[in-house]
Amino acid sequence: MARYELIYLPSMTRDLRGIPRKEVRRILRKTEALRENPHPVGSLKLSGRDRYRIRQGDCRILYSVNDKFVVVTIVKIAHRRDAHR
């Protein structure tokens, strides 16, 4: 399987500001794992969009996958109550 390139949108740094540092480390570890497997166990495809989400504690990581160019784009990281807005 090909190793995917990760692209973080600039807005992601704003998303991480309110999250405790310990949780941020877990989130970044989880996003790095998407390089090897962009569709891990527990990932769900969002209806009506070409995006997926995975959980990390109370946070949700929203991302899109482009298999043609072997790229995973991290779109948003948010608390579960705000993630799909």
GIURWO-V214221 format. One line per field, one symbol per residue. psi: psi as a letter, one per 40 degrees, with the letter a starting at -180 (. if undefined). A space follows every 10 residues. Layout:
BEGIN
psi->???
END
This chain:
BEGIN
psi->iihihhhhid eddddedehi dddddddddd dddeddgegi heihhhheif iiiiigbeih hhiihgddef hhhhdihiid dede.
END
